[in-house]
Amino acid sequence: MTLIKKKNAPKSIQTIVDDIIYSFHKITSQNTPIYAITITNTDCKTTEELRFYLTNKLFNRIHKDYKHSLEVLNYSFVIEYPTKVSMGNQMPENCDVHTHIILGTTISKEHIEYYIQTTFRNPDILIEDITKRDDKMNYANYLIKQKHLLTDDNYNYKIKLPK
């Protein structure tokens, strides 16, 4: 069974927050290495554009390449605005958005970085293995720190649940 974010009627901020936390817990409860990835300098100016690149050009490509393998690829991402923007009351139409990804995967860190590098022109990538960190559950709170700006376009996930 695969857990996929549903596109329904408009979601409340609390529903979005619950969805992000739920997907985070589903990924971290599985027996795979867990990476916290931050990607900045994507050249994407809107959350919609970055979500499209992440979902269709990055993760769908990886899924396609590994479809017939035993590799695991579960992801959840949140798209954020720069701190200076998120502190204000106005949400700009164009700004440099960035993303935080939680990735539960058996695919190597090097291969994941290659896919990210070839998806975006010149991204800044930070990949941290958080598998053995005692405080990794606090990362869920980090993902929702801009909850007043979250919309259905700011996040996505796809998680294959064990049988």
C-alpha positions, 0 to 999 in steps of 0.5 A, a space after each residue: 500500500 502506498 500513502 500519497 497526499 490527497 488533493 481534496 477540498 481546501 485544507 485548514 492549516 491544522 489539517 496540513 500540519 497534521 498531514 506533514 507530521 503524520 507523513 514524517 512519522 510514517 517515514 521515520 518509523 520504517 527501517 531505512 536510512 533517513 536523510 534530512 535534505 535542504 535544497 536552496 538556490 533552485 531558481 524556482 520563484 513560486 511554491 507551485 514551480 518548486 513543487 512541480 520540480 520536486 514531484 515531477 522532475 526529481 521524485 518521479 524520475 527516481 521512482 521510474 529509474 528504480 521501479 523494478 529494483 528492491 530500493 526504497 524511496 519514501 519522501 515528504 517535503 515542505 516548501 518554505 519562504 526565506 526567513 525575512 519573508 516569513 517573518 512579515 505579514 505579506 506573502 510575496 508573489 515571487 521570492 526564492 523558495 527552498 525546500 526541506 525533504 525527509 527521505 527514507 531510502 536505501 538509495 545511496 546519498 551520492 545517487 540522491 545528490 546526483 539526481 538533485 544536481 541534475 534536476 536543478 541548475 546550480 542548487 545548494 544541497 545539504 544532506 544530513 543522515 539523521 537515522 541515528 539521531 535521538 532528536 530526529 522527532 524534533 525535526 517534524 516541528 522544524 518542518 512546520 515552523 512556517 505553519 501560518 504560510 502553509 497551503 496545499 501547494 507547500 508540501 507533498 509526500 509519497 510513502 510505500 508502507 510495508 506489507 
